[in-house]
Amino acid sequence: MKRFFVALIGGTVMLIGTAFLILPGPGLPIVAAGLAILATEFIWARRALRSAKGAAAKVRRKSGLKEWLRRRREAAAGKFNN
């Protein structure tokens, strides 16, 4: 019974997230939330979530976001120290 409700809620959240990929809204975080809900009961969802986290980390590393944020912080600190 619990597994059914987790599947129902997680599937619904994923469908809403999928709709938000086309409509204006935060589609990817909602799809990830739905996958996280499903991962509490289903191994396939756990694997998919782990894979998605790995892909997101890879994109984040390649984007240079961490380096950009570091430069911004240093510039802001220098601005306030003068």
C-alpha positions as CSV (number, residue, x, y, z in Angstrom):
1,M,0.0,0.0,0.0
2,K,2.8,2.4,0.9
3,R,4.6,1.6,-2.3
4,F,1.5,2.4,-4.3
5,F,1.1,5.9,-2.7
6,V,4.8,6.6,-3.1
7,A,4.5,5.7,-6.8
8,L,1.4,7.8,-7.2
9,I,2.8,10.9,-5.5
10,G,6.2,10.6,-7.1
11,G,4.8,10.0,-10.5
12,T,2.4,12.9,-10.2
13,V,5.3,15.2,-9.2
14,M,7.4,14.0,-12.1
15,L,4.5,14.6,-14.5
16,I,4.1,18.1,-13.2
17,G,7.8,18.7,-13.5
18,T,7.7,17.3,-17.1
19,A,4.9,19.8,-17.9
20,F,7.0,22.6,-16.4
21,L,9.8,21.7,-18.9
22,I,7.5,23.1,-21.6
23,L,5.6,25.6,-19.5
24,P,7.2,28.4,-17.6
25,G,8.4,27.0,-14.3
26,P,11.1,25.2,-12.5
27,G,10.9,21.9,-14.5
28,L,14.2,20.2,-13.7
29,P,14.1,20.6,-9.9
30,I,10.5,19.3,-9.8
31,V,11.4,16.3,-11.9
32,A,14.4,15.7,-9.5
33,A,12.1,15.9,-6.5
34,G,9.7,13.4,-8.1
35,L,12.6,11.1,-8.7
36,A,13.7,11.5,-5.1
37,I,10.3,10.6,-3.9
38,L,10.2,7.5,-6.1
39,A,13.8,6.6,-5.0
40,T,12.5,6.0,-1.4
41,E,10.8,2.8,-2.7
42,F,12.2,1.9,-6.1
43,I,15.8,0.8,-6.9
44,W,15.5,1.9,-10.5
45,A,14.7,5.4,-9.4
46,R,17.6,5.4,-6.9
47,R,19.9,4.5,-9.8
48,A,18.4,7.2,-12.0
49,L,18.7,9.8,-9.3
50,R,22.4,8.9,-8.7
51,S,23.1,9.1,-12.4
52,A,21.3,12.5,-12.6
53,K,23.3,13.8,-9.6
54,G,26.6,12.7,-11.3
55,A,25.6,14.4,-14.6
56,A,24.7,17.6,-12.7
57,A,28.1,17.6,-10.9
58,K,29.9,17.0,-14.2
59,V,28.1,20.0,-15.8
60,R,28.8,22.1,-12.7
61,R,32.5,21.3,-12.9
62,K,32.7,22.0,-16.6
63,S,30.7,25.2,-16.4
64,G,33.3,26.9,-14.2
65,L,30.7,28.2,-11.8
66,K,32.8,27.6,-8.7
67,E,35.7,29.6,-10.1
68,W,33.4,32.4,-11.2
69,L,31.8,32.6,-7.7
70,R,35.3,32.6,-6.1
71,R,36.4,35.5,-8.4
72,R,33.2,37.4,-7.5
73,R,33.7,36.9,-3.8
74,E,37.3,38.1,-4.0
75,A,36.3,41.2,-6.1
76,A,33.6,42.0,-3.6
77,A,36.0,41.6,-0.6
78,G,38.5,43.9,-2.3
79,K,35.8,46.4,-3.0
80,F,34.8,46.6,0.7
81,N,38.3,46.6,2.0
82,N,39.2,49.9,0.2
